[in-house]
Amino acid sequence: MVDFSLLRKNMVESQVRTSDVTDRRLLRAMLDLPREVFVPEPLRPLAYSGEGVTLGKERALPPPMTTAKLIQLAAIEPTDTVLEIGCATGYGTALLAHLAATVTGLDSDAALTAAAKANVAAVGLTNDDIETGPLADAWPAGAPYDVIVVSGAIPEVPAIYRAQLRDGGRLVAVIADGPVGRAMLFERQGDGWGSRFGFNASAPMLPGFARKPVFAL
């Protein structure tokens, strides 16, 4: 029988702590939250590997280290209202629910959001809301947000995302056009937009964001 609790502890100690993740609340959440619940049953032995877990349809759960560093970059406060874009099966949403006041998880795949709802309920969290809709539109019904976490790669931040942040709100995302991107922290400053580099990262492109090929004659 697989000892998931031991694998979870080893994941935090060998993958997360060693990657400069120092947020104690986040580390505690990762130790408490059974990641295997958010992985399709045949793949559960891979839940604590250092790689992403493929979910099909070109979707995957990011590696635990990437998820942890991205959430730490967002500096979640206990009073924050958070939107996670690309929630997939709900692992990131559940982690954020341990840290924030309320969290909305958004995905464009109805099968994934159905799984996310069941998974988050299975671990006993109640301060979340899982919605289905186009990722490029974010979720205006819950705006404004203190934090938006984009759980996947996008080539650039859409203006509509910035519009759904409070003044002073933060957004974290992996900005990429190819296999390797940069995790960035953005902050809304009135009508302005500040940014800061976080770390190098790779993540699958979220649905609806792949650039259309340009043909030159």
C-alpha positions in Angstrom: 0.0 0.0 0.0 1.3 3.5 -0.9 2.0 5.6 2.2 0.8 9.0 0.8 1.4 10.8 4.1 5.1 9.9 3.9 5.3 10.8 0.2 3.6 14.2 1.0 6.1 14.9 3.8 9.0 14.0 1.5 7.6 16.2 -1.3 7.5 19.2 1.0 11.0 18.6 2.5 12.8 17.7 -0.7 11.0 19.6 -3.5 9.3 22.6 -1.9 11.5 23.7 1.0 14.7 23.3 -1.1 13.2 25.7 -3.7 13.2 28.7 -1.4 9.6 28.3 -0.3 9.6 29.7 3.3 5.9 30.7 3.8 5.0 28.6 6.9 1.3 28.8 6.3 1.8 27.5 2.7 4.1 24.7 3.9 1.6 23.7 6.5 -1.2 23.6 3.9 0.9 21.4 1.6 1.6 19.0 4.5 -2.1 18.8 5.4 -3.6 18.7 2.0 -3.8 15.2 0.3 -2.6 16.0 -3.2 -3.5 12.4 -4.3 -7.2 13.3 -4.0 -6.8 15.8 -6.9 -5.1 13.2 -9.2 -7.0 10.7 -11.3 -7.0 7.4 -9.4 -4.8 5.4 -11.8 -2.1 8.2 -11.5 -2.2 8.7 -7.7 1.2 7.0 -7.2 2.6 10.0 -9.2 0.9 12.6 -7.1 4.1 13.5 -5.2 6.6 13.2 -8.0 8.5 16.3 -8.9 6.8 16.4 -12.3 3.4 17.6 -13.5 0.6 15.1 -13.6 -1.1 14.8 -17.0 -4.9 15.2 -16.9 -5.6 14.7 -20.6 -6.6 17.3 -23.3 -3.2 18.9 -23.0 -3.9 19.8 -19.3 -1.8 18.9 -16.3 -1.3 19.7 -12.7 1.9 21.7 -12.4 4.7 20.3 -10.4 4.3 20.9 -6.6 7.3 23.2 -6.5 6.0 25.4 -9.3 2.6 25.7 -7.6 4.2 26.5 -4.2 6.5 29.2 -5.6 3.8 30.8 -7.6 1.4 31.0 -4.6 4.3 32.3 -2.4 5.0 35.0 -4.9 1.4 36.2 -4.6 1.8 36.7 -0.8 -1.7 35.7 0.1 -3.2 37.4 3.2 -5.9 35.8 5.4 -8.4 38.5 4.3 -7.8 38.2 0.6 -10.4 37.3 -2.0 -8.7 35.2 -4.7 -9.4 34.0 -8.2 -7.5 31.0 -9.6 -7.6 30.8 -13.4 -7.1 27.3 -14.7 -8.0 25.4 -11.5 -8.1 22.0 -13.2 -8.9 19.4 -10.6 -8.8 21.9 -7.7 -5.4 21.4 -6.0 -4.4 25.0 -6.3 -7.8 26.2 -5.2 -7.7 24.0 -2.1 -4.2 25.3 -1.2 -5.4 28.9 -1.7 -8.5 28.2 0.4 -6.2 27.4 3.3 -4.5 30.8 3.0 -7.2 33.3 1.9 -10.7 34.3 3.0 -12.5 33.1 -0.1 -11.3 31.5 -3.4 -13.0 31.1 -6.8 -11.5 28.4 -9.0 -12.2 28.9 -12.7 -11.8 26.4 -15.6 -13.1 26.2 -19.1 -13.4 22.3 -19.0 -16.7 21.3 -17.3 -15.4 17.8 -16.5 -12.5 19.3 -14.7 -14.6 21.8 -12.7 -17.0 18.9 -11.7 -13.9 17.0 -10.4 -12.6 20.1 -8.7 -15.9 20.6 -6.8 -16.0 17.0 -5.7 -12.3 17.0 -4.7 -12.4 20.3 -2.7 -15.6 19.1 -0.9 -13.8 15.8 -0.1 -11.1 17.5 1.8 -13.7 19.5 3.8 -13.1 23.0 2.5 -16.1 25.4 2.3 -14.7 28.9 1.5 -14.4 28.1 -2.2 -16.5 28.5 -5.3 -15.7 26.5 -8.5 -17.0 28.0 -11.8 -16.9 27.0 -15.5 -16.2 29.6 -18.2 -13.7 30.9 -20.7 -10.3 31.4 -19.1 -9.5 34.5 -21.2 -12.5 36.3 -19.6 -11.6 35.6 -16.0 -14.7 35.7 -13.7 -16.2 39.2 -13.5 -19.1 38.1 -11.3 -16.7 37.8 -8.3 -14.6 40.9 -9.0 -12.8 42.8 -7.7 -10.2 40.4 -6.4 -7.2 41.0 -4.1 -5.2 38.3 -5.9 -5.5 36.5 -9.2 -3.4 33.3 -9.6 -3.0 32.0 -13.2 -2.2 28.3 -12.9 -0.6 27.8 -16.3 1.3 29.7 -19.0 -0.1 32.7 -20.9 1.8 34.8 -23.5 0.7 38.1 -21.8 -1.8 39.3 -19.2 -5.2 40.3 -20.8 -6.4 43.8 -19.9 -9.6 42.2 -18.5 -7.6 40.5 -15.8 -6.2 43.8 -14.6 -9.7 45.3 -14.6 -10.9 42.6 -12.2 -8.2 43.4 -9.6 -8.6 45.9 -6.8 -6.3 48.9 -6.8 -3.2 47.4 -5.1 -4.2 43.9 -6.1 -1.7 41.3 -7.2 -1.6 38.8 -10.1 0.9 36.0 -10.6 1.4 34.0 -13.8 3.9 32.2 -15.9 4.5 34.4 -19.0 5.7 32.2 -21.9 5.6 31.7 -25.6 7.7 28.6 -25.6 8.6 25.7 -23.3 10.3 28.0 -20.7 8.8 31.1 -19.2 9.0 33.5 -16.3 6.8 33.5 -13.3 5.9 37.2 -12.8 4.2 39.2 -10.1 2.1 42.1 -11.3 0.4 44.8 -9.2 -2.4 47.1 -10.1 -1.5 50.7 -9.3 -4.5 52.8 -10.2 -4.5 52.8 -14.0 -0.9 51.6 -14.0 0.6 48.2 -13.8 3.8 47.3 -12.0 5.7 44.0 -12.5 8.5 42.0 -10.9 10.3 38.9 -12.0 9.8 35.9 -9.7 11.5 32.8 -11.1 12.0 30.8 -14.3 9.3 28.2 -14.8 7.7 26.0 -17.4 4.0 25.3 -17.5 1.5 24.1 -20.1 -0.2 26.9 -22.1 -3.8 27.4 -20.8 -6.7 26.8 -23.3 -7.6 29.8 -25.4 -4.2 31.5 -25.1 -2.0 29.8 -27.8 -1.0 32.3 -30.4 -2.3 31.7 -33.9 0.5 30.9 -36.3 1.5 33.8 -38.6 2.4 32.9 -42.2 4.7 35.2 -44.0 5.0 35.2 -47.8 
